[in-house]
Amino acid sequence: MKKHCLALDLNEDPALIAEYEAWHQMVWPEVKESIIDSGILNMEIFRTGNRLFMIMETDESFSFERKSVMDEANEKVQEWERLMWKFQQPLPWAKAGEKWILMDKIFQL
């Protein structure tokens, strides 16, 4: 099993942040299915202020490239992503079109 940590910001609007959190209490079944089918075993998202932090635990079949191809081919996932973009904003150092940014591990106890 491998662990990946990613970050993304939300728009700094308390009402939008509350709505974003509400959507994540009722993630569409098709989106959950696509996450599982890509080889993600567990996914958690944490928030502080408007900063999001995602932890993904994946099996050996997972790759970001494969997940991207699967997501592009899944209309329900694309609909979800368009909806979520209403709440999200890229990190200042993100490349054009880039959302979640993979973080580098710098310490482990």
C-alpha positions as CSV (number, residue, x, y, z in Angstrom):
1,M,0.0,0.0,0.0
2,K,1.2,3.5,-0.9
3,K,0.2,6.8,0.7
4,H,-0.3,10.0,-1.3
5,C,-0.9,13.5,0.2
6,L,-2.3,16.3,-1.8
7,A,-3.4,19.9,-1.1
8,L,-5.9,22.4,-2.6
9,D,-7.5,25.6,-1.5
10,L,-11.2,26.6,-1.3
11,N,-12.5,30.0,-2.2
12,E,-12.5,32.1,1.0
13,D,-16.2,32.3,1.5
14,P,-17.7,30.7,4.6
15,A,-21.0,29.9,2.8
16,L,-19.2,28.2,-0.1
17,I,-17.0,26.3,2.4
18,A,-20.0,25.1,4.3
19,E,-21.7,24.0,1.0
20,Y,-18.5,22.2,-0.1
21,E,-18.4,20.2,3.2
22,A,-22.1,19.4,2.8
23,W,-21.5,18.0,-0.7
24,H,-18.8,15.7,0.8
25,Q,-21.4,14.3,3.3
26,M,-23.3,12.9,0.2
27,V,-20.7,12.1,-2.5
28,W,-22.4,10.6,-5.5
29,P,-22.2,6.8,-5.6
30,E,-20.7,6.9,-9.1
31,V,-17.9,9.1,-7.8
32,K,-17.2,6.8,-4.9
33,E,-17.2,3.8,-7.3
34,S,-14.7,5.5,-9.6
35,I,-12.4,6.2,-6.7
36,I,-12.5,2.6,-5.6
37,D,-12.1,1.3,-9.1
38,S,-8.9,3.3,-9.6
39,G,-7.1,1.5,-6.8
40,I,-7.7,3.9,-4.0
41,L,-8.3,1.9,-0.8
42,N,-9.0,4.9,1.5
43,M,-9.3,8.6,1.1
44,E,-9.6,11.3,3.7
45,I,-9.9,15.1,3.3
46,F,-9.1,17.5,6.1
47,R,-9.6,21.3,6.2
48,T,-8.1,24.2,8.0
49,G,-9.4,27.6,7.0
50,N,-9.7,27.4,3.2
51,R,-6.8,24.8,2.8
52,L,-7.7,21.2,2.1
53,F,-5.4,18.2,2.7
54,M,-6.2,14.8,1.2
55,I,-4.6,11.5,2.2
56,M,-5.0,8.6,-0.2
57,E,-4.0,5.0,0.5
58,T,-3.7,3.1,-2.7
59,D,-3.0,-0.5,-4.0
60,E,-0.4,-1.5,-6.5
61,S,-2.7,-0.9,-9.5
62,F,-3.1,2.8,-8.8
63,S,-1.4,5.5,-10.8
64,F,-2.4,9.2,-11.2
65,E,-2.2,8.8,-15.0
66,R,-4.6,5.8,-15.0
67,K,-7.0,7.7,-12.6
68,S,-6.9,10.7,-15.0
69,V,-7.8,8.6,-18.0
70,M,-10.6,6.9,-16.1
71,D,-12.0,10.2,-14.8
72,E,-11.9,11.8,-18.3
73,A,-14.0,8.8,-19.6
74,N,-16.6,9.1,-16.8
75,E,-19.3,11.7,-17.4
76,K,-20.5,11.6,-13.7
77,V,-17.0,12.2,-12.4
78,Q,-16.7,15.1,-14.9
79,E,-20.0,16.5,-13.7
80,W,-18.8,16.3,-10.1
81,E,-15.5,17.9,-10.9
82,R,-17.3,20.8,-12.6
83,L,-19.5,21.2,-9.6
84,M,-16.6,21.1,-7.1
85,W,-14.6,23.7,-9.1
86,K,-17.2,26.3,-8.0
87,F,-15.8,26.0,-4.5
88,Q,-12.1,25.3,-5.3
89,Q,-9.2,27.5,-6.3
90,P,-5.8,26.4,-7.4
91,L,-2.8,26.8,-5.1
92,P,-0.7,29.8,-6.1
93,W,2.1,27.6,-7.6
94,A,-0.3,25.3,-9.5
95,K,0.1,24.9,-13.2
96,A,-2.8,25.9,-15.5
97,G,-5.7,23.5,-15.0
98,E,-4.1,21.8,-12.0
99,K,-6.2,21.2,-9.0
100,W,-5.0,18.9,-6.2
101,I,-1.2,19.2,-5.9
102,L,0.9,16.2,-4.7
103,M,2.8,17.0,-1.6
104,D,6.4,15.9,-0.8
105,K,7.0,14.0,2.4
106,I,9.7,15.9,4.4
107,F,9.5,14.0,7.7
108,Q,8.5,10.7,9.2
109,L,8.9,9.5,12.8
